[in-house]
Amino acid sequence: MTGRDEELRDLASTLREHDAVHDAFLAKSFTDHLLIVDNTAGERLPEDIVARLRAHDLRGANEVYSEGVTDVSFAGDIGNATRHQFVDVRTRGDHQSYTVE
């Protein structure tokens, strides 16, 4: 595990302590690390959380991937939570995905 992985895992753990957060965890897209944050369904993610994520070089996936959506991190509703995805722009593109030839 790299120092960056540890930093993001610690951040996710800290975010889970916030009253508005149901869950926070790391995931991986094809070439990027993502930090996923689930909060109360139908409510916006609190600005203090978004600011903390930005301070750690995490940006909303819709913003990074130019999805043209007004909410830069909204990924959908899951049960009683709303999911938000943030891309680690510090290491963006450094990861390899598996390819099948």
C-alpha positions as MATLAB code, in Angstrom:
seq = 'MTGRDEELRDLASTLREHDAVHDAFLAKSFTDHLLIVDNTAGERLPEDIVARLRAHDLRGANEVYSEGVTDVSFAGDIGNATRHQFVDVRTRGDHQSYTVE';
ca = [
       0.000    0.000    0.000;
       1.365    3.408   -0.950;
       1.422    6.483    1.253;
      -1.342    7.966   -0.904;
      -3.524    4.891   -0.368;
      -3.057    5.206    3.383;
      -3.848    8.929    3.263;
      -7.101    8.325    1.379;
      -8.117    5.408    3.619;
      -7.559    7.601    6.676;
      -9.619   10.367    5.064;
     -12.466    7.937    4.320;
     -12.357    6.715    7.922;
     -12.529   10.294    9.211;
     -15.428   11.134    6.886;
     -17.436    8.163    8.212;
     -17.442    9.919   11.604;
     -19.347   12.917   10.153;
     -23.077   12.921   11.015;
     -24.104   13.438    7.376;
     -22.045   10.509    6.041;
     -23.455    6.980    5.926;
     -20.309    5.467    4.401;
     -17.044    6.462    2.723;
     -14.633    4.112    0.987;
     -12.058    3.801   -1.783;
     -12.777    2.280   -5.162;
     -10.988    2.090   -8.483;
     -12.130    2.929  -11.978;
     -10.164    1.756  -15.003;
      -7.282    4.163  -14.404;
      -8.246    6.272  -11.387;
      -8.690    5.971   -7.644;
     -12.086    7.108   -6.405;
     -13.293    8.034   -2.967;
     -16.991    7.240   -2.637;
     -19.142    9.083   -0.098;
     -22.732    8.112    0.710;
     -24.866   10.651    2.566;
     -28.546   11.032    3.473;
     -30.752   10.538    0.402;
     -31.957   13.718   -1.229;
     -29.582   16.006    0.674;
     -26.565   17.792   -0.727;
     -23.159   16.799    0.505;
     -22.124   19.351    3.170;
     -19.685   21.997    1.928;
     -17.183   21.261    4.710;
     -16.842   17.702    3.375;
     -16.441   18.885   -0.226;
     -13.791   21.412    0.907;
     -11.918   18.694    2.824;
     -11.944   16.445   -0.230;
     -10.695   19.253   -2.483;
      -7.872   19.944   -0.004;
      -6.790   16.320   -0.565;
      -6.817   16.721   -4.385;
     -10.144   14.935   -4.827;
     -12.600   16.378   -7.360;
     -16.151   15.405   -8.235;
     -16.180   12.704  -10.911;
     -18.739   14.590  -13.027;
     -16.414   17.592  -13.011;
     -13.298   15.554  -13.856;
     -14.959   13.489  -16.576;
     -16.844   16.526  -18.003;
     -20.272   14.964  -17.618;
     -22.045   18.326  -17.832;
     -24.045   17.699  -14.663;
     -24.617   20.552  -12.207;
     -23.748   18.433   -9.139;
     -20.061   17.692   -9.667;
     -20.048   14.494   -7.602;
     -23.591   13.018   -7.724;
     -23.601    9.377   -8.822;
     -27.141    8.306   -7.871;
     -29.356    7.177   -5.048;
     -28.742    3.862   -3.330;
     -31.402    2.813   -0.829;
     -31.622    5.561    1.781;
     -28.381    7.234    0.660;
     -27.122    9.447   -2.139;
     -23.770    8.383   -3.603;
     -21.040   10.836   -4.555;
     -17.828    9.959   -6.403;
     -14.568   11.882   -6.133;
     -11.510   11.291   -8.341;
      -7.985   11.422   -6.949;
      -6.561   13.957   -9.404;
      -3.110   13.743   -7.819;
      -2.648   10.213   -9.192;
      -5.150   10.341  -12.061;
      -4.150    8.090  -14.942;
      -1.313    6.418  -13.003;
      -3.215    3.183  -12.496;
      -3.386    0.258  -14.880;
      -6.558   -1.622  -15.625;
      -6.675   -5.184  -16.765;
      -7.093   -5.629  -20.482;
      -8.098   -8.707  -22.391;
      -6.765   -9.229  -25.873;
];
